[in-house]
Structure formats: structure tokens, C-alpha cells
Amino acid sequence: MGTARAAQWTGSFKIADVRHGFLNSKVVNGKGSHYNMMQGEQAATQAALVLEFAKRLGGVADDISSAGLEAAKSQKMLILRPGKVESSKVYLIHGLDGDALSGGSTFTSIAQRLAPCRVGALVYDQEALECNSIPDLAACYNRRVLEDVKSSGDAGESLIVIAGYSHGCVLAHQMGHQLYKAGVRTAVVMFDLEVTWPPPSTHSRVGGYEFLGGEAEAVLLISRAFGKFDFAIKEAIELTKMKAQGQSIDVDALIERAYVALGQRGLSMDLLKMMVKRGGVNIEKLNNIGNPWEPLEKYEGPALLILAPDTPEFHSAAEINARYCTRMEVVTGKGSHYNMMQGEQAAAQAAIVLEYVKRLSEATLVCPAAEGITVLRDCPGPCIYFLHGLDGDALGPGMNLGSLPSLLSGRICSIEYDDEAFACETIEALAKLYKERILQDRALRPDGKRLVLVGRSIGALVASLIALYLQKDHVECFLVILNSEVVWPSKLDDSFCYDWLGGEVEATFWLSHLAGAKAFVDEQVQSAVTRGKAFAEGASRLQTAAFGQIASNLEAFGIRSLKEFRSVCTLASSHCARLRQLLRPSAGSMRTPAGIFDGKVLVITGAERQSKLEQSARQYFRNIVTRCVNTDDHEVYVGAVASSIASEISQFLVQDRTRVDGDRDPRHEAESLDAAHVPIYVVPGCDGGVLGELASLVDILNADTGGVLVFDQEARRCSSLADLAALFLQRISDDQAWISEGDLPDASLCKVLLLGHSSGAPLAYEMAMQLQDCGVDVRLVIVQGEVSRAGPSSTGLSGCWLGSTCEAILLLANRVGEREFALKEAEAMAKARQNGQKLSRGRLPDTCGLAFDGISGGYMNGHSNNGGVEESKLLMRAFWKLSDQLNGMSVDAFKELVADLASRIDWYMSLDSLEHQDAFEGPALLILVQDCAEAESIIESNALYCTQLEVAETNGDQHSCMSLACRVMGAYGMMVIEVGPLGIASASCA
């Protein structure tokens, strides 16, 4: 039994030929031609005939035949590979010819290699042909995509990949943008073309010259597809000239010339004409609806561009598409633009797509990002925001981070240095802008458990400023510093130093160093400085030489030509110049963090810079963890370095131990202590520890041994010493879980050691007395202080009280080692007071601004100028005297630090206190510095209130003695100090 179908086309095949040799046959008319009867609507007609024939023979059930027939007739998408229900879905988009010649079979080779994905090819049918714009056609195709996803049984959780080949990249980009905006989990793959139309000017590819008409372009496209590039280029040039002269194009003559040039066996003239006619209609339409076309918005989802190495005329897509895709990766595939979907070339492209889809499938749905933020990776975990360096991420958001973002869990974002950021007039304004962006973006991911800021180079300073602003807004965040100082300019860089050589030159050095040419950069810098005339001719020759050194390495950043390299250098130069301008004091900006950050800070650095960076950071951060990784300032984070940094950040975030702070979870208000030891809590003086005198003690006290109490906003609302003590004891109780839900604590099982430093001694004593009244085992250590004083000494450094601002300035000077200067100034101020000169009882006026802005008088924190000229001069003398120790701190930052310290002193002085009728009966230790002039009176005073007081001496002064306090405590049996296997000292009570 046999059957035959005749096509309704009178060509070289005749019905009589088909009938010959079949005795029991039936002939029916199908649809289409011999060459397209297996494609699109023609295939549907043929399928219906076969199903009807099989049904009559009893080979097919009724339900199958009816369902299959209906599906075949209404097919608008060819399913090239069914795939699994839960697998990713890949939808392939045709080129400029609408895949007229193959009806989707262009993608057969690559589709079969994309297992286990479901793969479909969109059909450019009559409905699609009627669309009159790129967005309309994209929406039409998206409806088909979503219908197919639904019909496949998918619950809507799988990744949808829109893959465009050639001109299909234009449609794929728009489709991906529409789906992403609708909240659909989407990725876009672009095979070797721009997302704009027409492409750059060239005669070697369609669209690169004036459009010649659909059929003429179809002839040239077919010629290129068969490898006849020279013929196509020659004809394009000649036809363009003819059109420019107003002559018409003879398509039939062009087809005849192409037929001869092709010389393709099996390709008849009639078939070639049919191909040209069908392809010409589609090319004409697609060109008309999108010429010119430029995406109105950027696609913010993940995107992959695969370039064909054998046809470099298409490689401009890397630079152009990057403008319209915020998260685009670029890779090089195999073959040419015209054969990349065939044979072994298709296999290579399929492997790239599968690896990309696999990576994306492991992530969760990417939430849309806030304006000015690029999402590099989005999966469960913390919200991590990377701040750019001096180059403003000229390579693209997060590009110089290498593989680090892909190794971190959570929502990984890069802050964009865009036009709005470029317009900021100060670093402070830039930090505030970025803070608002971060808060807006984090609101899109309410499940983000933590907010983390990461900065390198100038990004470390900006991240620190943002952290301080968030702290003021009571928003908890973590800070990670990557091998950088948080001041500008850096004073710890021991590398070869020289004057600024100009933006273009410095940008070239930066990019060369980033790409691994460190020796080349060092040689060029030394040569420039030695010559004296540093690159007076500009950066052009330098860039040419640099590109020769690093061309192969630059491909990882998507830079494939000297032109692209120079373009990036120019952009980096512009960013660098602007950011350097903001950092100048004359711009009114600050070069250091204007305050102390209380949150957790991780400093990742190389071994050579570890101690210096840690020392510098302690001036601005209270709670620091330092980790060593083999890295440097200019390195791209890849391989082992990226893995090490990612591991350190992950471990840092996992260890959820925070300081005692009223704005945080009460069960994590202080750092925990192992149950086998007695927790130690440090009570700072009136300055709240902002001067860092507790830093050395915190180093010795392991993170598991207690905590440092913090004078936060809640604490500073207390009006008496007793209320403040009760608040801190509640935090300690919560931290130690002394009170479980519904139960009362067993006081006999509660133990604690309180350490009061300087003017913090009265508060520590008050806390100890309240615990003693509750029957808690408490021990008291006093370092250079008296428990009977509710505030700082009424006789300051000079022997008389000079006002909180004056005392704050002298305290700062004393803390950084300028004790002689502090004593001299204190004596002079005291003498001036004795002579009847009027001194402010509060803070100093803002006349220190004279040094920079010429203001003759002003205000500081609301306190007007009361005529304290000498006090104003003291502040400026202190600033210049301490400038070397302040590591580049601006006068504005110094004023703010003094104001903060003075406000703390004012508040602490105002606390009411009551004399206790009973003395403290527990173990008490008083630690004094050697040769203390007031030692006898301090001992006598404390002995009145502590019945078991012991006294010990140590070296140093009121501040530096803290580093030796633990040894003294250990010697008196109040502390055991152990050094662990990592060389980290831990402390606990004996």
C-alpha cells in the first residue's frame, strides 16, 4: 500500500510521474512547493492529510487525530525539542528573512543539543507579518511564548530564555525587556548582532549600507549564506551606487548573476527565485518596521552575547549592546555569522548556552533594581552593594570585581556612577544619593537579611560615609573594606609615588595594571618622572603601547580593539577627574568619615598592609575584624583570590555577633561569652569610647567574652545615672539570656565583670550596686577613675573646667599623643580664665571656618559666638597640630568630631546621681598609671565605696594604659588570658 502527495506547483515534478509504478494509489493535492511543503502552514496541511489517511486505515485513534490536526493547523511556534516540564525554556527568534527558507529548521542542530531544555522556534506567519513595530511584534511573540509555557504544564517557575540569531537579536532584546518588566524570570541570548538597527556602516553585511529592497537584499543574504562574500560585497557596492544615481535595480538580472556565482548543485533557478521572493517579503517588512530602531529602555535582566570569531564585522555588537543591557556577558563562540547554527559550530554555541542557563537556573527570580543600581546576581541571602573606585566603573558595573560577585550568595549589586551621580558637588552629596538608592533597592527585597556595603579605593571612603548616614537613620548595616584606607588621599601606599600625570595617562595606567601589566606601568611611570616632561604629547602613544601589552587580557572585559580601549580610558579619565575634584577641601567635602561607625566592619588586605590598615581603620570604626588575603589594590578578583575573599565575607556575615546597641535585636545587644567563663562588659567614659582608647582592650577580649556598651540614642535619652545603669543591665541580661520567657533568673547562677574606664567608673559602680542588690555575682574593675563622680572631673586637664568643647579638644590632643601640647594649651586657657576673660560654658563657635571660607563668625551646633576668640583659635591650633595624626581628616570632619565628643560630655555631665548608703562588697580592682599625681586621693575616694578594693599600677597614661589593663587583671586573679591556635588572645575571669 502506498500513497503520494502532489504539490500545487508546476515545476519539474509531474503528477503522471508520481502515479507511475503504484497500482493501488490515491493522489491528493497538498499545499506549497516541493521545497517548503514540510514547513509552517504547508506542513500543517500535509499533516492533516496524513492523519486523515491513517485514520481511515485504523492506525490512529480519533482523539489523537482531532487534537493533532487542530494543533497542526494553529501552530505559530515549532517545538524543536519537547524537554522536561520543569526544565528551562529556550525560544529561538529568526533573522531578517523571517526564516522563510526553512520555517524554523535553521535551529534544528542547536536545538537538539540543548537537552534537557524545551526548545521552540517562533514562526513569522501572517499574524506576525501584520505587526507594524518592533514592540508590537515582540509582544505578539511573547504571547506565544507564555501560551507555550502554560501548555507545557510549567507552573511558571522555570527560566525563560529568549535567543535571537542575527536580526533576531533586535527582537529578542525587546521581548526580554517586556517579559522582565512584567516580572517573568527571563534571560536573553544574542547570537552575533546588535540590538539596534541598522548596524554600523559597511558593505560586508546587510544593513550596513543603504537598504536595496527586500528581494535584492534576499539575493545578497543567500549569497553570503553560501559563502560567496566577495560577490555579495561587490554587488552591494555597485547596487548602492546605482541607487544613489536614481537607477532602478534589476532583481531578475541580479538573481541570474547570483545563480552563476553560487554554482550550487541541486539549486535550480526556479528554486532560487522562490527563495528570493519569499525572503524578500519578510526582509522588506522587518526592515520597514524597525529602521531605524534603538531600544527606548535598557534591558535589566541577565543577557549573553555570543560572537562568531570568523566574521569580525559583527563584533561591534559587544560595544553597542552593552549600552542597552545592564548585565551582559560576552563570549566568543565558533564559526562565522552564517554557519554558527550548523554542525560543530552549533554544538559549540549550544554548550555555551547550556552553561549559562545552568548558572542562571541556580538563582532565584531577579527582582527589578532601583534606578542607578545594577544587579550582578540575585539569590537568597544578604543585600550586598559594591561601591566603585576612582574610575567610576568605566569598564561597566562590577566588571573589575572579576568573578567575586558570582561566588557570593544574596542580592549582589553595583552602584552606578551615572549622570545623576556625576552631577553631585561633594562626596557627602554623592554618599547621600547612593544611600537613598540602596534603601529603595533594598525595599524591593524585604527578605534580604542583612545590608552590606563593600568598597575599594575611593569606594571605601564612600561606603564608610553611607554607613554613617544609615547609622544615623537607625538602619543596621555591615561594612567590608577591600585592601584600602577610608581616607583620601591614602597615606599608607608605599609604592612608587609621583605627581598626577593627567587623567588619560592615569586611566591608561589603571587599566593596564588591572589587566596584569604591572611591570609595564612601573617602567612607564619611572620613565615619565625621570624625563621631567611627563607625556606632554598626550596619552595616544602610551595607549598604543599598553594595548600591545594587554590586548589578550582585555578580552575578558569585552575590549577587543584599540579604539574600544581608548574609549574606556577616556571615560575613566572623566570619572577620575570629577571624583578628584570632589575630594579637594576647597569643594567643601570631607576626605575622612565624619564620625565613628559602630557596626561590624571587615577589612580584607594583604599581609604587608594589614597592621597599617588596621591602625588607620580603628580611628573610624569600633568593631573591626581583619583578614589576610593575597591581593593588591589593582587586582581583578579571579581564581583563588576571589574564592578567598568570598569565603571571608561569607564567614563574616554568618557570625551574627554584634555589640550592645539599643537599636538591634536585644538578644544580640552584646557579644556572647562562653558558658564556662564570666562575661566581661566594658563601660566607657563620658566620650562613649569614640577616641578609641578601648580598642586595645577589645582586641584582647575575644568576641566571645562580653562586649563594649554603647551610648546610643536610647541610652542618651536617660536623665540619670541609675536609669542608664538599669538600661545597660537589661541589655546584658538579654544578651546572657538570664531571663527566659515566663521565668525569673536564678541570681546565684548569674556572673559578670564590669570594667569602668575613667569617667565611666561611676556608671560601672552604679551597675555593680544594682546587681549586688539582686544577689548577682559581680566583680568591678576601675581603670584610672573614681566611682564617686557622676561626670568628668570638675577640674579638667588644667585643674579647672574649661567647657565641654575645650575639654573635648584637649582630650583629642592627649589621645593622639600630643600631651605636651594639651597641657600647655590647658594652662594657657586656665590662666586666661583667671584673668577674667570670658569662656564659653558650652561648645565653641564655628569661627574655625576662618581658615577655609573667610567667615568672621558663626554657629556650631546651635551655640552662637559668645566672644570666645581664644577658644576658636584653640580649635584651629589643635587641628593643625594634630593634622599628621588625623590621616587627612578635613577641618569639617574635625569640627564634627569635636562637636560629637562635646555633646557626649555635656549629656554625661547632666546625668543625676545619688549617693549609695551601702558600699560595694564584691571583688574590686583599681588600676592606676604609674606616677599618677592624684593616686592617693583616687585610692582614698574609691576605698570609701568598695570594701574589697585592691590597687595595681601599670605603664602609660589615662588612655594607653588600657592595653596593659588585662595583664594586671590577670595578675590579680580576675582574668585568664589564653592565646589560641590562630594567635588570637581571649580573656575571661578566673
Secondary structure, DSSP 8 states (H G I E B T S, - for coil): ---EEE-S--SS--HHHHHTT-SS--EEE-SS-TTTTTSHHHHHHHHHHHHHHHHHTT-S-HHHHHHHHHHHHT--EEEEE---TTS-EEEEE--TTTTTTTTTGGGHHHHTTSTTSEEEEE---HHHHT--SHHHHHHHHHHHHHHHHHHTT--S-S-EEEEEETTHHHHHHHHHHHHHHTT--EEEEEESS-SSBS-SS-SSSTTSS----HHHHHHHHHHHHTT-HHHHHHHHHHHHHHHHTT----HHHHHHHHHHHH--TT--HHHHHHHHHHHHHHHHHHHHHTSSB--SS-EEEEEEEEE-TT-GGGTTHHHHHHTTEEEEEEEE-SS-TTTTTSHHHHHHHHHHHHHHHHHHHTS-------TTEEEEEE-SS-EEEEE--TT-STT-TTGGGTTHHHHS-SEEEEE---HHHHT-SSHHHHHHHHHHHHHHHHHT-TT---EEEEE-THHHHHHHHHHHHHHHTT---EEEEES--SSSS-S---S-------HHHHHHHHHHHHTT-HHHHHHHHHHHHHHSSTTTT-SHHHHHHHHHHHHHHHGGGT--SHHHHHHHHHHHHHHHHHHHHHHSGGGT--SS-SS-EEEEEEEEE-GGGHHHHHHHHTTTEEEEEEEE-S--TT----HHHHHHHHHHHHHHHH-------TTS-GGGSS--B-TTS--EEEE--TTTTTTSTTHHHHHHS-TTBEEE----TTGGG--BHHHHHHHHHHHHHHHHT-S-TT----GGG-EEEEEEEGGGHHHHHHHHHHHHHTT-EEEEEEES--TT-SSS-SS-TTSS---HHHHHHHHHHHHTT-HHHHHHHHHHHHHHHHTT----SS---GGGGHHHH--S---BTTB---S-HHHHHHHHHHHHHTTTTTTT--HHHHHHHHHHHHHHHHHHHH-B----SS-EEEEEEEEEETT-TTHHHHHHHHHTTEEEEEEEEESS-TTTTHHHHHHHHHHTTS-EEEE-TTS-EEEE--
